[in-house]
Amino acid sequence: MKNLQIEKIVERILVQSGSSVQVELEDFFPGDRFAGGKYNFGNHTITLYIEEIKAQCMQLFSSLDQFEHYLAVVFAHEIGHAEDRELAELIQRMDGMANEMTKKGIALQIEMNAWDFARTLIPQKLHPFMDTIIHYSLEPYYEALEVSA
């Protein structure tokens, strides 16, 4: 997929969201995590890692046929972080917390808030597709809390 197509998808969702977040496109996430996107709270910027998103799409769906939809879902999720009015408070609570289980619970809440917002940006007909992505995205958080999804 050409960058122009990716930029059109990003622009469409960004306009729809009404967000003022800045967006950057990179190929790979610089860390050892398998991250398709990252919201930086400090500078109100989302970075999308296109090759990582492709790899995630392949891992979950065994093809790139749904890549455009997958990209849209990942981006909508990152906008969910950018537009989360509770995010600053949740980060502050998490940083000041000594109890690891409580921290993990707050981390899960941060992710769930972003997914709730993302759901408003993705057409209803794609919600079953999105639900699959959400399930796999939240699985490590539920496992960390030792509860079932």
N, C-alpha and C positions, 0 to 999 in steps of 0.2 A: 504494500500500500504506500502510495506516495505521501510525502509530508503535507502536500496541499490538501489532500482528502482528510488527513488527520486534523489539520488546522481548521478545516470547515466544520468538522464534528465538534471540536473544542469550542470554536466560536459560537456555534448554534446553542450549545448547552450553557455556555457562559452568559450569553445574552438572555436566554430563558431564565436562568437563575437570578439575574439581577445583581450578581456579585461583582465587587470591585477588585477581586483577587487577581494578582498577576500570575501568568502561566508561562512556564518554560518547558521545552521539550528536549529531552536528552535520550541517548540510546540505552545506557546501562546505569543501574543504581550503583553508587560508589562503595557501598558497604557489603557486608556478607549476608544481608537479608535478601529475601526474594520479593522486593517491593516494586510494584507497578507504578505507584505514585506516592508522593510525600507532600504534606502540607507543612510549611514552615510558619509557625505562629508569629515568630519574631518579625519577619518581614512581609507577612501576608502574601506568600507566594506558594503556588502549587508547581511541583516539578513532576512531569509524567515521563516515565522511563519506557520508551516504546518497545525496545527489544525484550524487556522484562515482561511487559504486558503481553506480547506475542507468546513468550514462553509459558506464561500462566494460562493463556487461552489454549495452547496446545496441550498442556498438562491436564486441564480440566475437561476439555471437549475433544481432544485428539485431532483437531484440525484448526485452521485459521478461517474457516467459513464464517464464523460468528465474530471475527475480530473487531469489526466496527461497533457492534453492539457491546462487546466486552470492554472496549476502550471507553465507550460512552458510560457504562456502569462504573468503571474505575474512576473516571473523571468526576462523575456525579457524586461519588462517595467522597472524593477529596474536597469538592465544593461543600459537601455536608460538614466537613471539619471546619472549613473556612467560614461558614455561615452559622456555626453553632454558638449561640449566645451564652451557653453554659461552659464553653471550653476553657476560658481563662480560669474560672472558679474550680473546675474539675482538675485542671493541671495543678493549680495551687494546692488543692486538697491532697492530690496524689503526692506531690513533692514534700508536703509536710507530714505525711503518714509514715509511721514506723511499721505498722502491721502489713505484712506482704499480701495477705488474702484481701484485705480492704483495698490495697493498691490495685490488685488484679481486678477486683470488682469495679473500681473506678475506670480502669483501662477498658473494660468491657462496655461500660456505660458510654464512654467517649466514642467507641466504635458503633454502638447501637444508635446513638444520636446521629452520627454521620450517615448511617444506612437509612434511617427514617427520613432524613432530608433528601437523600439521593432518590428515594422511591418517588418523590414528588416531581422529579426531573425526567424520569424514564417512563415512556408510554406503558399504559396498563397491559397491553398485549405482550410486553417483554418482562413482566413481573415474574412469571415462572422461571425464565432464564436467569433473571436477577436473583431470585431466591436460591438457586443452586450456588451462585457465586457467594452470596451472603453466608450460606451454610458453611462452605469451606473456609471463608474468611474468618468467621467467628469460632470455628472449631477449636483452634489453639487456645482461645480465651476461655471457653467452657472447660477444656481439658485442664487448664491451669487452675481453674476453680474447682475442678473435680466434680462437675455437674454435667448433666446431659443437655444437649441443645434442644 
